[in-house]
Amino acid sequence: MARRPVAIEIPDCSKVPAICFGLQAKTDEDRKRLQGPGLMVFDVARVDFTEAISESLYLAPSASGGIEIFDGANLVSSKQPGIALLLFLCR
């Protein structure tokens, strides 16, 4: 159960590399099916990078000072703490 759910509107899911990666969209046809708006629902909580699950997606600070969506493996390699765990994507 989510402790602090938060939703983020995505104008075009096919333009977000982490969504394409997470949904294994490898072909142009796969990306075409992802075109359009979506809603990502996260559970906001600090996630230690050592506890990250490689198949999950997380929000975490980026090197440029903003936030990015990382898969668990990249979160571990960046050694950044996650700030939210992706629960689901609605399209």
C-alpha positions in Angstrom: 0.0 0.0 0.0 1.3 3.4 -0.9 2.1 5.7 2.0 2.3 9.0 0.1 1.0 8.6 -3.5 1.6 11.4 -6.0 0.7 11.5 -9.7 2.6 13.2 -12.5 1.0 13.9 -15.9 3.1 12.8 -18.9 2.1 14.7 -22.1 3.6 11.9 -24.4 4.7 8.6 -22.9 6.7 7.7 -26.1 9.1 10.6 -25.4 10.2 9.4 -22.0 13.1 7.0 -22.3 12.6 5.4 -18.9 9.0 4.5 -19.9 10.1 3.0 -23.2 12.8 1.0 -21.4 10.5 -0.1 -18.6 7.8 -1.3 -21.0 10.5 -2.8 -23.3 9.4 -0.7 -26.3 12.2 -1.5 -28.8 10.6 -1.0 -32.2 8.9 2.0 -33.8 5.6 0.1 -33.6 6.1 -0.4 -29.8 6.8 3.4 -29.4 3.8 4.3 -31.6 1.5 2.4 -29.2 2.9 4.5 -26.3 2.2 7.8 -28.0 -0.1 10.0 -26.0 -0.7 11.2 -22.5 -0.3 9.2 -19.4 -0.3 9.5 -15.6 2.5 8.1 -13.5 1.7 7.3 -9.9 4.6 7.2 -7.4 4.9 6.5 -3.8 7.0 9.3 -2.3 9.5 7.9 0.2 13.3 7.9 0.4 14.7 4.8 -1.3 18.3 3.9 -0.4 20.1 2.9 -3.7 21.2 -0.4 -2.0 17.5 -1.4 -1.7 16.6 -0.6 -5.3 15.0 -3.4 -7.4 16.5 -3.5 -10.9 13.2 -4.0 -12.7 11.5 -1.1 -10.9 11.5 2.6 -11.8 12.3 5.5 -9.4 12.4 9.2 -9.3 15.8 10.5 -8.2 18.0 13.6 -8.4 19.7 14.1 -11.7 23.3 15.4 -12.2 21.8 18.6 -13.7 19.9 19.4 -10.5 16.5 18.3 -11.5 14.8 14.9 -11.2 14.8 12.0 -13.5 13.3 8.6 -13.8 15.9 5.8 -13.2 15.5 2.1 -13.4 16.8 0.3 -10.3 20.0 -0.8 -11.9 20.9 2.8 -12.9 19.9 4.0 -9.5 22.4 1.6 -7.9 25.2 2.5 -10.3 24.6 6.3 -9.7 24.6 5.7 -5.9 21.8 8.3 -5.7 19.0 8.0 -3.2 15.6 7.6 -4.8 12.8 9.9 -3.8 9.9 7.9 -5.1 9.0 4.4 -6.4 6.8 4.1 -9.5 3.7 2.2 -8.7 2.0 2.3 -12.1 1.5 4.1 -15.4 -2.1 4.8 -16.7 -2.7 5.6 -20.3 
